[in-house]
Amino acid sequence: MANNYRLFSAALVIGAAEKPWCEAKLAELRSMSNAHPGDEIDHEIEVDQYDSCADFQFEFEVNNDQPRIWFYSEESGNTNHVAEFVQMYLAHFHPDKCWYMSWADTCSKPRLDEFSGGAVFVTATKIKWMEAQRWASEQTEAFIKAQNR
């Protein structure tokens, strides 16, 4: 049996005054995810340092005097949940800003079509997705269609 993974690592720069809202919203999302039995969430790690929320990990950090939230997955993570959180953040604090994240889809065995990746682009009002495998398939279909004219 093979295992599939979605790996990502991205940061969202936040204002110092925005951190309490982010902490509260992430805690709310965590409690919602804890309500679902079977979610693969690590409850044994110290919440203040490292947390898991709706199948992604995050840490609050400071980089060059700028607070930020680092979102990542060590084995697999849900990019939808990260994008939805970021959209809520942008809508609440920065409706004129945008954010993006890319990811890699991998497999523990070299199975055909099990490797891909993609990106998400987030604004306060829209979330746009691009998946590499789907894009390549669309390009192939367009090429074949053009050849058959």
N, C-alpha and C positions, 0 to 999 in steps of 0.2 A: 504494500500500500504506500502511496506517495502522499506527502503533505504539501499543501500550497500555502504561500505566505504573501502578504502585502506589506512591504517595508517602506517607511518614510521617515523623514526627519526635517522639520521646518519650524521656524520661529515666527511669532507674532509680536512685534514691538508694541508695548502698551504704555500709557502714561501712569505715573506713580499713583495718581488719584483714581485711576481706573481699576487698579489691582483688587480692591475689595469687591467690586461688582463681579470681576472675573472669578475670584475665589468662590463667591456665593453661587454664581451660575454653574460653575463646574461642580460644586458640591451638590447642587440640585440635580444636575445630569447624572452624577454618580449615584445619588440615592434612587433616581428613577431606574438606572440600570441594575442596581442591587435588588430591585423588586422583582426581577425576572430570574427565576431559578435556571441554572444551566449556563448563565453568562460566564465567560472565562475571565474573571477579574481577580487580581491578586489582592486579597484583603490583609495580608500579613506585613506589608511594607509600610513604613512610617508615612503617614499622610502628609506631614509637613514638608518632607524632603522629596518624596516621589509619590505619584498618585496614578491611579488607573481610572479612567472614566469612559463609560460607553465604548469599550474596547479600543482605547488608545491610551498611551501614557503621556504625561505632561509634567513639567517642572517649571516653577517660577525661577527666573535667573535675572541677573543684572549683567549687561555687557556694555562696556564703554559708558557707564553711568545711565544706561537706558534699561528699564525693566522690560522683560519679555517673557512670553510663555513659549517653552520649547515643547512641541508636539512630536511624538515619535512612536514607533512600534519596534519591539525587539524580535518578535516572531511574526505577528500579524496584527493589523489594526484596521479600523473602520474609517476610511477617508471621508465617508458621508457625514459621520458624527463630528469630525474636526471641522469640515466645511460649514456645517450648520451652526456650530458654536461661533466660528469666526464671522459668519453672516449676522448673527445676533449681536455680536460685539460691534461690528461696523455700523449696523443700523442704530445702535444705541449711542455710540460715541463719534463715529467718523463716517457719516453717510456719503461723503465725497471721496473716500479712499477705496483702495482695492488690495487684494492679497492673493498669492498663489502658492501652490504646493505641488510637487511631483512625487511619484512613487514608482516602485518596482514590484512586479508580480513575479514570484519565483516558485520553483517546485523542487522538492527534495530528490527527485529522480528526473532524468532527462527525457521527459515525456513530450511528445509533439504538441505544440500549441498551448503549452502550460506556462510559457514565459511571456511576459508583456510588461506594460507599465502605462503610465498616463500622467495627467495633470488636471488640476482643478483651479479655476479662476473664480474668485469670490468678490462680490460687491455687496452693498447693503440691500440690494433688491434682486440680484441674480447670482446663480451658481452655474458655471459652464464647465463641462467635462470633456476631456479628450483622452481616449484610450488608444494606445498604440496598435493593438491587434485589430480593433474595429477600423481605425483609420487605414491600415494597410489593406484590409479586406475591401473597403470602399474604393481605394485606389485601383486594386486589381479588377474589381467589377467594372469600373469606369474604363479601364484600359481594354478589357475584353469587349465591352459594348462598342467602343470606338473602332476596334479592329473588325467588328462584324457589320459595319455600315457599308 
